[in-house]
Amino acid sequence: MKLPMKLSLFYEALCPYCQNFIANHLGNIYNQFRGFIELEMIPWGNSKLFQNGTIRCNHGSIECDANKLQSCVLEYAKMKHALAFIICFERSLTDLNVESAFQHCSGFIRNHYRRIRRCYDSERGIQLQRKAFHRTMSAKPNRISEVPYLLINEYSPNPDSNNLDIHALQLLLKKWKRIPRDYLIK
């Protein structure tokens, strides 16, 4: 079985650059290369976790709520549904509050709505945000200082950029897709 290329996207809600990448590029890339990529999304970005357990987000409490909700969605929905929800949510969040955007986009996650709602309204959502913090802080080889940021197979080909050259990423994925299976066996 051919190993998929792992794409790890580090991002935060309400970030215009993240919203643009997610809404205008990530869905197309995921759909075009679905069988050849494993997508991981980490909604934390430049948020801060303090020793007393409180979280402060770059864009305020609305971002914290949105990041927490997206962590819950990613925990309980399959990626194709989670990504569709997140694209809708990020597009809607510019005009709506978190709750309204959640309701507006809930059709994409309807089979998991109750579990996601419970997660969002409980300590579980906060636990998932702490997990996103630890995942972000453990990214190698460099600390993530700007988002969106993309790791490719846990590697940053250009540590001085966020690896979001869409054209280069698509070319890389097309090459990955053509590599004979014998070279990429589990």
N, C-alpha and C positions, 0 to 999 in steps of 0.2 A: 504494500500500500504506500502510495506516495505521501510523503510528509507535506502538510500545508505550510505555507509561509506565514509566520506569526506576525501580525501587525498589532502593536500596542499603542493606542492613542491616549495620551494624557491631555486632559482638557478641563475646562470649567464652564459652568453655565453662565450666561449673560456676557461672555467674552465675545465681542464682535468677530474676532478672527476665528475663534472656535466655531461659532455659529455659522460663519461662511463656509468653513471647511466641511463641517458636518452636513449642512443643508445642501451644499452645491457640489460636493465631490465624493464624500465618503460612501453615500448610498449607491452611487453609480459604480464606484470601485468594488464595493461589496457584491453588488448584483452581477457585475461582469466577471468576477473571479471567485464567486462563492465557493466552489469546490476546491479551490486552490489556496485559500487563505483561512487562517484562524484569527478572528478579530477579537481583541480585548480592548475594552473601553474603561478608562479610569477617571471618573468625574471628581477631581480634587483640585488640580491646577496649582494656583499660588495661595491656597488657603493655609491657615495656620492652626496647629493643634497645640494648645497650651498644657502645661503640666497639670493643671487642675481639671483637664478634660474638656474644657470649652473649645469651640471651634470658631474661628473668625475668618470670613471669606473676603476676597479681594473686592467683590461687588456688593458687600453687605449681606444682611440676613436673607434676602430673597435668593441670592446665589446659594447660600448654605442650604436652604430648603430645596432648591432645584437640584443641587448636587446629591442631596440625600435621597430625593425621590428617584433620580436616575440610577443611583446605586441599588435601590430596591428593585427597580425595573430590570436592571441587568442581572440581578440575583435570581429572579423568578421567571422571567420570560426567555424564550429562545432568542438567540441573537437577531434573527431576521425580524422578529416582532419588536424586540427591544430597540433595534436601530430605527425601524419605521416610526415607533413612538418618539424616540429622541429627536429625530429629524423634525417631526410635526411639532413637538414640544418646543424645541429651540426656535423654530419659525414663529410659533404662537407667543412665546414668552416676551417678545418685544412689545406686544400690544396688550397682553393679558397678565394677570398675576399667576403665581404658581398653581393655585387651586383651579382657576379657570382654564389654564393651559392643560392641566392634568385631565380635567373633565373633557375638554375639547378633543384631546388625542387618545382618550381611553379606549376607543374602538380597536386600536392596534394591539392592546393587551387585555382585551375583555375576558379571556379565559383565566387570567391571573389577577384580575382587578382587586379582589378581596384580599388576597395574600399581600399584594403590593401596598394596598391601603393600610393594612395592619402593620406592615414593616415600616412604612413612612410615619405612621402615628405612634410608633413604639421605640423602645431602646434599640431594636434591631437595626433600624435605619442609621442610628448614630454609630453602632458597631461597624456597619458596612463603610461608613465614612472614615472611621479609624483605619480600617483595612485599606481603603484607597490612599490614605495618608502614607501608610507604611509601604505600599507598593510604589508610590511616587518617590518616596525617599530612597528606596532600594534600587532605583533605575541606574544602570551602569552604562557607560563608564563615567558619565558626568552627571552632576546634579541638574535636574530640570529647572531652568530659571525662567522660561517663557513657554506659554502654551498658545495654540496646540503644539504638541510635540509627538513625534512618531518614532517608535523603535521598530526595527525590522529584524525579526528573529533575535530579539534582545540585544541588538547591536545598533549603534548610531554611526552610520557611514560618514557623517560629517558633523563632528561635535560642535562646530561653530554655527550650525543652523538647526532648525527644528525638523528637517527632513520632509518638508511638505512641498517639494517640487512635484506637482501632480504628474507632469509629463514624464519625468524620470521614474516616478513610482510605477506608472502604468507600463513603461518599457521594461522595468525590472520584473513586474508580475507576468508580462507576456513571455519573457525569457524563462522565468521559473516554470511556467505552464508547459513550455516546450522541452524542458529537460527530460531525458528518458527516465522512466520510472526506476530503472536499475540503480541509478545514482542517488535516488532519494528514498530509499527503503527504510522503514522503521526497524 
